[in-house]
Amino acid sequence: MAEPQPSNVQEGASTPPAPLPTGTAEDRKAAAALSSLDAPSEDTDSPAKKEVDTKALGEAMKQLSVAKGGGEKRKAVKIEAGDVALLVSELELPKLKATELLRAHDGNALEAIRSFIAPAFSSVALRT
């Protein structure tokens, strides 16, 4: 027995129809932008369009650098390999996350562990 077909399927169509747009407005905008990349342009990229694209690219790059924090510098902290290994094995963290946690606490493994555990057990007082 044949399966029932959706109403938007046309007999003889070589490609399946595009799915109906769902999701948020941002998702629809992103999908429209991606589909416009694949579509051939009707005009041959006039200089005015290139200038607009260059301006848009420049603004996007500025926004990106502002959102990134403007290249904040990390303080130079000596991180011991043993401390990283301790956090990786005991807290089951990736090496990068363990290193960042140690760097945030000036290389102090005990403080790094406390700060990692403290949010989970905020109602329990930790002994120092």
N, CA, C and O atoms as a GROMACS GRO file, in nm:
protein
  512
    1MET      N    1   0.083  -0.116   0.000
    1MET     CA    2   0.000   0.000   0.000
    1MET      C    3   0.088   0.124   0.000
    1MET      O    4   0.191   0.126   0.068
    2ALA      N    5   0.052   0.224  -0.072
    2ALA     CA    6   0.133   0.346  -0.084
    2ALA      C    7   0.113   0.435   0.039
    2ALA      O    8   0.006   0.438   0.100
    3GLU      N    9   0.221   0.506   0.072
    3GLU     CA   10   0.214   0.600   0.184
    3GLU      C   11   0.144   0.727   0.140
    3GLU      O   12   0.157   0.768   0.025
    4PRO      N   13   0.072   0.791   0.230
    4PRO     CA   14   0.008   0.919   0.192
    4PRO      C   15   0.115   1.026   0.173
    4PRO      O   16   0.210   1.034   0.251
    5GLN      N   17   0.098   1.108   0.070
    5GLN     CA   18   0.194   1.213   0.038
    5GLN      C   19   0.148   1.346   0.097
    5GLN      O   20   0.028   1.372   0.107
    6PRO      N   21   0.244   1.432   0.136
    6PRO     CA   22   0.205   1.566   0.182
    6PRO      C   23   0.135   1.642   0.070
    6PRO      O   24   0.152   1.611  -0.048
    7SER      N   25   0.058   1.741   0.109
    7SER     CA   26  -0.022   1.815   0.011
    7SER      C   27   0.062   1.900  -0.083
    7SER      O   28   0.016   1.934  -0.192
    8ASN      N   29   0.182   1.936  -0.044
    8ASN     CA   30   0.263   2.023  -0.129
    8ASN      C   31   0.352   1.946  -0.227
    8ASN      O   32   0.435   2.007  -0.294
    9VAL      N   33   0.338   1.814  -0.237
    9VAL     CA   34   0.415   1.734  -0.331
    9VAL      C   35   0.343   1.734  -0.465
    9VAL      O   36   0.223   1.708  -0.471
   10GLN      N   37   0.418   1.762  -0.572
   10GLN     CA   38   0.360   1.761  -0.706
   10GLN      C   39   0.419   1.645  -0.783
   10GLN      O   40   0.539   1.618  -0.777
   11GLU      N   41   0.333   1.576  -0.856
   11GLU     CA   42   0.376   1.461  -0.932
   11GLU      C   43   0.469   1.506  -1.045
   11GLU      O   44   0.437   1.600  -1.117
   12GLY      N   45   0.582   1.439  -1.059
   12GLY     CA   46   0.677   1.469  -1.165
   12GLY      C   47   0.783   1.572  -1.125
   12GLY      O   48   0.870   1.603  -1.205
   13ALA      N   49   0.778   1.624  -1.005
   13ALA     CA   50   0.877   1.722  -0.961
   13ALA      C   51   1.009   1.650  -0.938
   13ALA      O   52   1.013   1.544  -0.875
   14SER      N   53   1.120   1.709  -0.988
   14SER     CA   54   1.249   1.642  -0.976
   14SER      C   55   1.315   1.666  -0.841
   14SER      O   56   1.392   1.582  -0.794
   15THR      N   57   1.287   1.778  -0.779
   15THR     CA   58   1.346   1.806  -0.648
   15THR      C   59   1.234   1.818  -0.546
   15THR      O   60   1.124   1.863  -0.579
   16PRO      N   61   1.260   1.776  -0.424
   16PRO     CA   62   1.156   1.788  -0.322
   16PRO      C   63   1.129   1.935  -0.292
   16PRO      O   64   1.220   2.017  -0.300
   17PRO      N   65   1.007   1.969  -0.257
   17PRO     CA   66   0.976   2.108  -0.227
   17PRO      C   67   1.048   2.154  -0.101
   17PRO      O   68   1.080   2.074  -0.013
   18ALA      N   69   1.074   2.283  -0.096
   18ALA     CA   70   1.139   2.339   0.022
   18ALA      C   71   1.044   2.328   0.140
   18ALA      O   72   0.924   2.351   0.125
   19PRO      N   73   1.097   2.295   0.258
   19PRO     CA   74   1.009   2.285   0.374
   19PRO      C   75   0.954   2.423   0.410
   19PRO      O   76   1.016   2.526   0.385
   20LEU      N   77   0.838   2.421   0.469
   20LEU     CA   78   0.778   2.546   0.511
   20LEU      C   79   0.861   2.609   0.620
   20LEU      O   80   0.914   2.538   0.706
   21PRO      N   81   0.875   2.742   0.621
   21PRO     CA   82   0.958   2.807   0.722
   21PRO      C   83   0.900   2.791   0.861
   21PRO      O   84   0.781   2.815   0.884
   22THR      N   85   0.984   2.750   0.952
   22THR     CA   86   0.945   2.737   1.092
   22THR      C   87   1.051   2.802   1.177
   22THR      O   88   1.158   2.836   1.127
   23GLY      N   89   1.024   2.818   1.300
   23GLY     CA   90   1.123   2.875   1.391
   23GLY      C   91   1.104   3.023   1.409
   23GLY      O   92   0.998   3.079   1.379
   24THR      N   93   1.207   3.087   1.459
   24THR     CA   94   1.200   3.229   1.489
   24THR      C   95   1.228   3.313   1.366
   24THR      O   96   1.267   3.263   1.261
   25ALA      N   97   1.208   3.442   1.384
   25ALA     CA   98   1.234   3.534   1.273
   25ALA      C   99   1.382   3.532   1.235
   25ALA      O  100   1.416   3.544   1.117
   26GLU      N  101   1.469   3.518   1.334
   26GLU     CA  102   1.612   3.511   1.306
   26GLU      C  103   1.645   3.390   1.221
   26GLU      O  104   1.727   3.399   1.129
   27ASP      N  105   1.582   3.276   1.250
   27ASP     CA  106   1.606   3.155   1.171
   27ASP      C  107   1.564   3.176   1.027
   27ASP      O  108   1.633   3.134   0.934
   28ARG      N  109   1.449   3.241   1.008
   28ARG     CA  110   1.400   3.265   0.872
   28ARG      C  111   1.492   3.362   0.798
   28ARG      O  112   1.517   3.344   0.679
   29LYS      N  113   1.542   3.464   0.868
   29LYS     CA  114   1.634   3.559   0.804
   29LYS      C  115   1.764   3.489   0.764
   29LYS      O  116   1.817   3.513   0.656
   30ALA      N  117   1.814   3.402   0.852
   30ALA     CA  118   1.937   3.330   0.821
   30ALA      C  119   1.917   3.237   0.703
   30ALA      O  120   2.004   3.225   0.617
   31ALA      N  121   1.802   3.170   0.698
   31ALA     CA  122   1.773   3.079   0.587
   31ALA      C  123   1.762   3.157   0.456
   31ALA      O  124   1.809   3.112   0.352
   32ALA      N  125   1.700   3.275   0.462
   32ALA     CA  126   1.688   3.357   0.342
   32ALA      C  127   1.824   3.404   0.294
   32ALA      O  128   1.851   3.407   0.174
   33ALA      N  129   1.910   3.442   0.388
   33ALA     CA  130   2.045   3.486   0.352
   33ALA      C  131   2.124   3.373   0.288
   33ALA      O  132   2.194   3.394   0.190
   34LEU      N  133   2.113   3.252   0.344
   34LEU     CA  134   2.185   3.138   0.289
   34LEU      C  135   2.133   3.102   0.150
   34LEU      O  136   2.212   3.069   0.061
   35SER      N  137   2.002   3.108   0.132
   35SER     CA  138   1.949   3.074   0.000
   35SER      C  139   1.986   3.179  -0.104
   35SER      O  140   2.002   3.148  -0.222
   36SER      N  141   2.000   3.305  -0.060
   36SER     CA  142   2.040   3.409  -0.156
   36SER      C  143   2.186   3.394  -0.199
   36SER      O  144   2.224   3.441  -0.306
   37LEU      N  145   2.266   3.329  -0.116
   37LEU     CA  146   2.405   3.305  -0.155
   37LEU      C  147   2.413   3.206  -0.272
   37LEU      O  148   2.499   3.219  -0.359
   38ASP      N  149   2.323   3.109  -0.272
   38ASP     CA  150   2.324   3.007  -0.377
   38ASP      C  151   2.262   3.058  -0.507
   38ASP      O  152   2.295   3.010  -0.615
   39ALA      N  153   2.173   3.155  -0.497
   39ALA     CA  154   2.104   3.204  -0.615
   39ALA      C  155   2.199   3.287  -0.700
   39ALA      O  156   2.276   3.367  -0.647
   40PRO      N  157   2.194   3.269  -0.833
   40PRO     CA  158   2.281   3.351  -0.919
   40PRO      C  159   2.231   3.495  -0.918
   40PRO      O  160   2.111   3.521  -0.921
   41SER      N  161   2.326   3.588  -0.914
   41SER     CA  162   2.287   3.729  -0.911
   41SER      C  163   2.250   3.774  -1.051
   41SER      O  164   2.312   3.733  -1.150
   42GLU      N  165   2.148   3.860  -1.060
   42GLU     CA  166   2.102   3.906  -1.190
   42GLU      C  167   2.193   4.015  -1.244
   42GLU      O  168   2.220   4.019  -1.364
   43ASP      N  169   2.241   4.102  -1.157
   43ASP     CA  170   2.335   4.204  -1.204
   43ASP      C  171   2.477   4.152  -1.182
   43ASP      O  172   2.497   4.057  -1.106
   44THR      N  173   2.572   4.211  -1.246
   44THR     CA  174   2.708   4.159  -1.243
   44THR      C  175   2.791   4.230  -1.136
   44THR      O  176   2.900   4.281  -1.164
   45ASP      N  177   2.738   4.234  -1.013
   45ASP     CA  178   2.808   4.296  -0.901
   45ASP      C  179   2.861   4.434  -0.936
   45ASP      O  180   2.981   4.454  -0.956
   46SER      N  181   2.772   4.526  -0.944
   46SER     CA  182   2.810   4.663  -0.977
   46SER      C  183   2.900   4.721  -0.868
   46SER      O  184   2.897   4.673  -0.755
   47PRO      N  185   2.981   4.823  -0.901
   47PRO     CA  186   3.070   4.884  -0.803
   47PRO      C  187   2.995   4.939  -0.682
   47PRO      O  188   3.047   4.935  -0.571
   48ALA      N  189   2.874   4.989  -0.701
   48ALA     CA  190   2.796   5.042  -0.589
   48ALA      C  191   2.763   4.931  -0.491
   48ALA      O  192   2.768   4.951  -0.369
   49LYS      N  193   2.728   4.815  -0.543
   49LYS     CA  194   2.696   4.701  -0.456
   49LYS      C  195   2.820   4.655  -0.380
   49LYS      O  196   2.811   4.622  -0.262
   50LYS      N  197   2.935   4.653  -0.446
   50LYS     CA  198   3.058   4.614  -0.379
   50LYS      C  199   3.092   4.711  -0.267
   50LYS      O  200   3.139   4.670  -0.160
   51GLU      N  201   3.068   4.842  -0.291
   51GLU     CA  202   3.096   4.942  -0.190
   51GLU      C  203   3.005   4.922  -0.069
   51GLU      O  204   3.051   4.932   0.045
   52VAL      N  205   2.879   4.894  -0.093
   52VAL     CA  206   2.785   4.869   0.016
   52VAL      C  207   2.828   4.745   0.094
   52VAL      O  208   2.827   4.745   0.217
   53ASP      N  209   2.866   4.640   0.021
   53ASP     CA  210   2.911   4.518   0.086
   53ASP      C  211   3.036   4.544   0.169
   53ASP      O  212   3.049   4.489   0.278
   54THR      N  213   3.127   4.626   0.120
   54THR     CA  214   3.249   4.659   0.193
   54THR      C  215   3.215   4.735   0.321
   54THR      O  216   3.274   4.710   0.426
   55LYS      N  217   3.120   4.828   0.311
   55LYS     CA  218   3.079   4.903   0.430
   55LYS      C  219   3.016   4.809   0.532
   55LYS      O  220   3.046   4.817   0.651
   56ALA      N  221   2.929   4.721   0.486
   56ALA     CA  222   2.863   4.627   0.575
   56ALA      C  223   2.965   4.534   0.641
   56ALA      O  224   2.954   4.503   0.760
   57LEU      N  225   3.063   4.492   0.564
   57LEU     CA  226   3.167   4.406   0.618
   57LEU      C  227   3.248   4.479   0.724
   57LEU      O  228   3.279   4.422   0.829
   58GLY      N  229   3.282   4.606   0.697
   58GLY     CA  230   3.357   4.684   0.794
   58GLY      C  231   3.280   4.703   0.924
   58GLY      O  232   3.337   4.692   1.032
   59GLU      N  233   3.151   4.731   0.913
   59GLU     CA  234   3.068   4.748   1.033
   59GLU      C  235   3.058   4.616   1.110
   59GLU      O  236   3.064   4.616   1.233
   60ALA      N  237   3.043   4.506   1.038
   60ALA     CA  238   3.034   4.376   1.105
   60ALA      C  239   3.164   4.344   1.179
   60ALA      O  240   3.161   4.290   1.289
   61MET      N  241   3.277   4.377   1.119
   61MET     CA  242   3.406   4.351   1.183
   61MET      C  243   3.422   4.437   1.308
   61MET      O  244   3.475   4.390   1.409
   62LYS      N  245   3.375   4.562   1.303
   62LYS     CA  246   3.382   4.649   1.421
   62LYS      C  247   3.297   4.592   1.533
   62LYS      O  248   3.340   4.589   1.648
   63GLN      N  249   3.176   4.548   1.499
   63GLN     CA  250   3.088   4.491   1.599
   63GLN      C  251   3.149   4.364   1.659
   63GLN      O  252   3.137   4.339   1.778
   64LEU      N  253   3.213   4.287   1.576
   64LEU     CA  254   3.275   4.163   1.622
   64LEU      C  255   3.387   4.192   1.720
   64LEU      O  256   3.399   4.124   1.822
   65SER      N  257   3.470   4.293   1.691
   65SER     CA  258   3.580   4.324   1.780
   65SER      C  259   3.530   4.384   1.911
   65SER      O  260   3.591   4.364   2.016
   66VAL      N  261   3.419   4.458   1.906
   66VAL     CA  262   3.362   4.515   2.028
   66VAL      C  263   3.303   4.404   2.113
   66VAL      O  264   3.322   4.402   2.235
   67ALA      N  265   3.232   4.313   2.051
   67ALA     CA  266   3.170   4.203   2.125
   67ALA      C  267   3.276   4.110   2.183
   67ALA      O  268   3.254   4.049   2.288
   68LYS      N  269   3.388   4.099   2.117
   68LYS     CA  270   3.493   4.010   2.162
   68LYS      C  271   3.564   4.065   2.285
   68LYS      O  272   3.633   3.990   2.354
   69GLY      N  273   3.551   4.191   2.313
   69GLY     CA  274   3.614   4.250   2.429
   69GLY      C  275   3.732   4.337   2.391
   69GLY      O  276   3.806   4.382   2.479
   70GLY      N  277   3.750   4.360   2.265
   70GLY     CA  278   3.857   4.448   2.221
   70GLY      C  279   3.996   4.391   2.244
   70GLY      O  280   4.092   4.468   2.253
   71GLY      N  281   4.010   4.261   2.255
   71GLY     CA  282   4.141   4.200   2.271
   71GLY      C  283   4.198   4.219   2.410
   71GLY      O  284   4.312   4.263   2.426
   72GLU      N  285   4.118   4.186   2.511
   72GLU     CA  286   4.166   4.202   2.647
   72GLU      C  287   4.287   4.112   2.671
   72GLU      O  288   4.294   4.001   2.618
   73LYS      N  289   4.381   4.160   2.750
   73LYS     CA  290   4.502   4.085   2.774
   73LYS      C  291   4.486   3.999   2.898
   73LYS      O  292   4.428   4.041   2.998
   74ARG      N  293   4.536   3.878   2.889
   74ARG     CA  294   4.535   3.788   3.005
   74ARG      C  295   4.655   3.819   3.090
   74ARG      O  296   4.762   3.855   3.041
   75LYS      N  297   4.637   3.804   3.220
   75LYS     CA  298   4.751   3.825   3.306
   75LYS      C  299   4.840   3.701   3.299
   75LYS      O  300   4.793   3.588   3.283
   76ALA      N  301   4.970   3.724   3.312
   76ALA     CA  302   5.066   3.615   3.303
   76ALA      C  303   5.068   3.539   3.436
   76ALA      O  304   5.117   3.589   3.537
   77VAL      N  305   5.013   3.418   3.434
   77VAL     CA  306   5.006   3.335   3.553
   77VAL      C  307   5.072   3.202   3.521
   77VAL      O  308   5.044   3.141   3.418
   78LYS      N  309   5.160   3.159   3.608
   78LYS     CA  310   5.226   3.030   3.590
   78LYS      C  311   5.129   2.920   3.632
   78LYS      O  312   5.087   2.914   3.747
   79ILE      N  313   5.095   2.835   3.538
   79ILE     CA  314   5.003   2.724   3.564
   79ILE      C  315   5.084   2.595   3.567
   79ILE      O  316   5.152   2.561   3.470
   80GLU      N  317   5.076   2.526   3.677
   80GLU     CA  318   5.147   2.398   3.692
   80GLU      C  319   5.072   2.288   3.618
   80GLU      O  320   4.949   2.280   3.623
   81ALA      N  321   5.147   2.203   3.550
   81ALA     CA  322   5.086   2.092   3.475
   81ALA      C  323   5.016   1.995   3.570
   81ALA      O  324   4.914   1.937   3.535
   82GLY      N  325   5.071   1.978   3.690
   82GLY     CA  326   5.009   1.890   3.789
   82GLY      C  327   4.874   1.941   3.835
   82GLY      O  328   4.782   1.863   3.859
   83ASP      N  329   4.862   2.074   3.847
   83ASP     CA  330   4.734   2.132   3.886
   83ASP      C  331   4.629   2.111   3.777
   83ASP      O  332   4.513   2.082   3.806
   84VAL      N  333   4.670   2.127   3.653
   84VAL     CA  334   4.578   2.104   3.541
   84VAL      C  335   4.535   1.958   3.541
   84VAL      O  336   4.417   1.928   3.524
   85ALA      N  337   4.629   1.867   3.560
   85ALA     CA  338   4.598   1.724   3.562
   85ALA      C  339   4.504   1.691   3.677
   85ALA      O  340   4.415   1.607   3.663
   86LEU      N  341   4.522   1.757   3.792
   86LEU     CA  342   4.435   1.734   3.907
   86LEU      C  343   4.291   1.775   3.874
   86LEU      O  344   4.197   1.699   3.901
   87LEU      N  345   4.273   1.892   3.817
   87LEU     CA  346   4.139   1.939   3.783
   87LEU      C  347   4.075   1.853   3.675
   87LEU      O  348   3.956   1.825   3.679
   88VAL      N  349   4.156   1.810   3.578
   88VAL     CA  350   4.104   1.725   3.471
   88VAL      C  351   4.056   1.592   3.526
   88VAL      O  352   3.949   1.543   3.489
   89SER      N  353   4.135   1.532   3.616
   89SER     CA  354   4.098   1.400   3.667
   89SER      C  355   3.987   1.405   3.771
   89SER      O  356   3.898   1.321   3.770
   90GLU      N  357   3.991   1.502   3.861
   90GLU     CA  358   3.894   1.506   3.970
   90GLU      C  359   3.763   1.573   3.933
   90GLU      O  360   3.657   1.530   3.978
   91LEU      N  361   3.769   1.678   3.853
   91LEU     CA  362   3.647   1.750   3.818
   91LEU      C  363   3.594   1.710   3.681
   91LEU      O  364   3.487   1.756   3.639
   92GLU      N  365   3.668   1.624   3.612
   92GLU     CA  366   3.631   1.576   3.478
   92GLU      C  367   3.609   1.693   3.382
   92GLU      O  368   3.508   1.700   3.313
   93LEU      N  369   3.706   1.781   3.380
   93LEU     CA  370   3.704   1.898   3.291
   93LEU      C  371   3.800   1.876   3.176
   93LEU      O  372   3.896   1.801   3.190
   94PRO      N  373   3.775   1.939   3.062
   94PRO     CA  374   3.876   1.938   2.955
   94PRO      C  375   3.997   2.023   2.998
   94PRO      O  376   3.984   2.110   3.084
   95LYS      N  377   4.111   1.996   2.940
   95LYS     CA  378   4.234   2.066   2.978
   95LYS      C  379   4.220   2.217   2.960
   95LYS      O  380   4.267   2.294   3.044
   96LEU      N  381   4.158   2.260   2.854
   96LEU     CA  382   4.143   2.404   2.828
   96LEU      C  383   4.060   2.471   2.938
   96LEU      O  384   4.097   2.578   2.986
   97LYS      N  385   3.949   2.409   2.976
   97LYS     CA  386   3.864   2.464   3.081
   97LYS      C  387   3.937   2.464   3.215
   97LYS      O  388   3.926   2.560   3.291
   98ALA      N  389   4.012   2.359   3.244
   98ALA     CA  390   4.087   2.353   3.369
   98ALA      C  391   4.193   2.462   3.372
   98ALA      O  392   4.215   2.525   3.476
   99THR      N  393   4.259   2.485   3.260
   99THR     CA  394   4.362   2.590   3.252
   99THR      C  395   4.298   2.727   3.271
   99THR      O  396   4.354   2.811   3.342
  100GLU      N  397   4.184   2.752   3.208
  100GLU     CA  398   4.116   2.881   3.224
  100GLU      C  399   4.072   2.902   3.369
  100GLU      O  400   4.081   3.013   3.421
  101LEU      N  401   4.024   2.796   3.432
  101LEU     CA  402   3.981   2.805   3.571
  101LEU      C  403   4.099   2.836   3.662
  101LEU      O  404   4.088   2.919   3.753
  102LEU      N  405   4.212   2.773   3.638
  102LEU     CA  406   4.333   2.801   3.718
  102LEU      C  407   4.382   2.942   3.691
  102LEU      O  408   4.423   3.012   3.784
  103ARG      N  409   4.379   2.986   3.568
  103ARG     CA  410   4.425   3.121   3.533
  103ARG      C  411   4.339   3.226   3.603
  103ARG      O  412   4.390   3.329   3.648
  104ALA      N  413   4.208   3.200   3.612
  104ALA     CA  414   4.117   3.294   3.676
  104ALA      C  415   4.144   3.304   3.827
  104ALA      O  416   4.109   3.404   3.889
  105HIS      N  417   4.206   3.202   3.884
  105HIS     CA  418   4.234   3.201   4.028
  105HIS      C  419   4.384   3.205   4.056
  105HIS      O  420   4.430   3.152   4.156
  106ASP      N  421   4.458   3.269   3.966
  106ASP     CA  422   4.603   3.292   3.983
  106ASP      C  423   4.682   3.164   4.007
  106ASP      O  424   4.781   3.165   4.080
  107GLY      N  425   4.638   3.054   3.946
  107GLY     CA  426   4.710   2.929   3.957
  107GLY      C  427   4.684   2.852   4.086
  107GLY      O  428   4.748   2.750   4.109
  108ASN      N  429   4.594   2.899   4.170
  108ASN     CA  430   4.563   2.834   4.296
  108ASN      C  431   4.461   2.723   4.271
  108ASN      O  432   4.344   2.751   4.245
  109ALA      N  433   4.505   2.597   4.279
  109ALA     CA  434   4.419   2.484   4.247
  109ALA      C  435   4.304   2.472   4.346
  109ALA      O  436   4.192   2.441   4.307
  110LEU      N  437   4.331   2.497   4.475
  110LEU     CA  438   4.227   2.484   4.576
  110LEU      C  439   4.115   2.586   4.553
  110LEU      O  440   3.997   2.551   4.561
  111GLU      N  441   4.151   2.710   4.524
  111GLU     CA  442   4.051   2.812   4.496
  111GLU      C  443   3.974   2.781   4.368
  111GLU      O  444   3.853   2.804   4.360
  112ALA      N  445   4.043   2.728   4.268
  112ALA     CA  446   3.977   2.691   4.142
  112ALA      C  447   3.874   2.582   4.166
  112ALA      O  448   3.763   2.588   4.113
  113ILE      N  449   3.909   2.482   4.245
  113ILE     CA  450   3.816   2.373   4.276
  113ILE      C  451   3.698   2.426   4.354
  113ILE      O  452   3.583   2.391   4.325
  114ARG      N  453   3.725   2.511   4.453
  114ARG     CA  454   3.616   2.568   4.533
  114ARG      C  455   3.519   2.648   4.446
  114ARG      O  456   3.398   2.637   4.461
  115SER      N  457   3.573   2.728   4.358
  115SER     CA  458   3.485   2.811   4.274
  115SER      C  459   3.405   2.724   4.177
  115SER      O  460   3.292   2.760   4.142
  116PHE      N  461   3.461   2.614   4.134
  116PHE     CA  462   3.390   2.525   4.042
  116PHE      C  463   3.277   2.452   4.115
  116PHE      O  464   3.169   2.432   4.059
  117ILE      N  465   3.302   2.412   4.239
  117ILE     CA  466   3.205   2.336   4.316
  117ILE      C  467   3.104   2.427   4.384
  117ILE      O  468   2.988   2.388   4.400
  118ALA      N  469   3.143   2.545   4.425
  118ALA     CA  470   3.058   2.635   4.504
  118ALA      C  471   2.922   2.663   4.441
  118ALA      O  472   2.823   2.661   4.514
  119PRO      N  473   2.910   2.690   4.310
  119PRO     CA  474   2.776   2.716   4.256
  119PRO      C  475   2.682   2.598   4.271
  119PRO      O  476   2.561   2.616   4.289
  120ALA      N  477   2.734   2.476   4.265
  120ALA     CA  478   2.649   2.359   4.277
  120ALA      C  479   2.603   2.338   4.421
  120ALA      O  480   2.494   2.287   4.444
  121PHE      N  481   2.685   2.377   4.516
  121PHE     CA  482   2.654   2.359   4.657
  121PHE      C  483   2.652   2.492   4.729
  121PHE      O  484   2.718   2.509   4.832
  122SER      N  485   2.577   2.586   4.678
  122SER     CA  486   2.577   2.720   4.735
  122SER      C  487   2.515   2.723   4.874
  122SER      O  488   2.547   2.811   4.953
  123SER      N  489   2.426   2.628   4.905
  123SER     CA  490   2.363   2.628   5.036
  123SER      C  491   2.450   2.562   5.142
  123SER      O  492   2.423   2.577   5.261
  124VAL      N  493   2.552   2.489   5.100
  124VAL     CA  494   2.641   2.420   5.193
  124VAL      C  495   2.764   2.508   5.217
  124VAL      O  496   2.827   2.554   5.121
  125ALA      N  497   2.798   2.531   5.342
  125ALA     CA  498   2.915   2.612   5.374
  125ALA      C  499   3.041   2.528   5.354
  125ALA      O  500   3.049   2.415   5.402
  126LEU      N  501   3.139   2.584   5.283
  126LEU     CA  502   3.266   2.515   5.261
  126LEU      C  503   3.363   2.556   5.368
  126LEU      O  504   3.370   2.673   5.407
  127ARG      N  505   3.439   2.460   5.416
  127ARG     CA  506   3.540   2.489   5.518
  127ARG      C  507   3.666   2.541   5.450
  127ARG      O  508   3.702   2.497   5.341
  128THR      N  509   3.732   2.635   5.516
  128THR     CA  510   3.858   2.687   5.462
  128THR      C  511   3.973   2.654   5.550
  128THR      O  512   4.086   2.691   5.520
   0.00000   0.00000   0.00000
